Amino acid sequence: MLSSSLKSWLLLSVLAALLTIGLKSAAYLLTGSVGLLSDALESLINLIAAITAYLSMIYSARPADANHTYGHEKIEFFSAGLEGALVIVAGLGMIVLAIRRLFHDAPLEELAIGGGLSLLASLINGVVGVLLIRVGRRHNSIVLEADGKHLMTDVWTSVGVVGGLALVWLTRIQWLDSAVAILIGGNIVFIGFALVRRSFDGLMDHAIEPAEQEAIRALIRENTPPGTDFHALRTRQAGARQFVDFHLLVPGNFTVREAHDLGMKVEAALTAKWPSLATTVHLEPIEDEASFQDNALRGIEPPGR
């Protein structure tokens, strides 16, 4: 099953987090670098986030029931938001530790070995992160994509930290380690806010991308005959599933069977192109002025409709 395959990818993320925690912890113990300590703490957050994402994916795979008639997929947005919050915490924690080290300087040792261990950890995270992002986008899974992006922030953190250690080694200026850690921490906070924003949009039933909405409208036009029309098209995303509903305007002399068959034809065409799309069609007589006066849905049509 698809959900089982996606869960396997998250288990790979858990294994990567465990391995990199060990590598980065060893690097910190060898060097005493605050940058490497922050890097190790972020890998610990990676582990918590990966476990949370795995549990949310198990829950989201549950079928619809009497209390959740649209399914459980929205839990994925909560998971992505939690992951974004954890990323923010990691970034802020990194900044605080770096500032403290600025005022309590300590010599750094074994920079070459520590830097090598950190780069090895970043290589592992980079490979796993790219795979998760690709699989997440292919299957429209915000959980996998968010976890992949989280791992990629870890990669850039490690690269920046090692770059800071290299500067310390070349210049013998110890505070550069903390300065680089502060800059990277700021970037991590920015990425975390972006993840939280996307999660918030999903929980608030944000519409799908405008280009995809226009593709849906074009396909509806292709499958409706002259003398019919549609309006009040609404879309939303819930995890890997998408929902669309619209009003299909048909001649008043259509029989119930004819109107139903037309609606089924449009729905089948949409499902054929977007298998995860759930479509709801509301039939209205095109001659009735009331069909065009739904005040509750005014303002949702794009310009030109």
Secondary structure as GFF3:
##gff-version 3
##sequence-region A 1 305
A	DSSP	alpha_helix	2	31	.	.	.	ID=ss1
A	DSSP	alpha_helix	34	60	.	.	.	ID=ss2
A	DSSP	alpha_helix	75	103	.	.	.	ID=ss3
A	DSSP	alpha_helix	111	138	.	.	.	ID=ss4
A	DSSP	alpha_helix	142	171	.	.	.	ID=ss5
A	DSSP	alpha_helix	175	203	.	.	.	ID=ss6
A	DSSP	alpha_helix	210	222	.	.	.	ID=ss7
A	DSSP	beta_strand	229	238	.	.	.	ID=ss8
A	DSSP	beta_strand	241	250	.	.	.	ID=ss9
A	DSSP	alpha_helix	256	273	.	.	.	ID=ss10
A	DSSP	beta_strand	277	285	.	.	.	ID=ss11
A	DSSP	three_ten_helix	289	292	.	.	.	ID=ss12
A	DSSP	three_ten_helix	295	297	.	.	.	ID=ss13
###
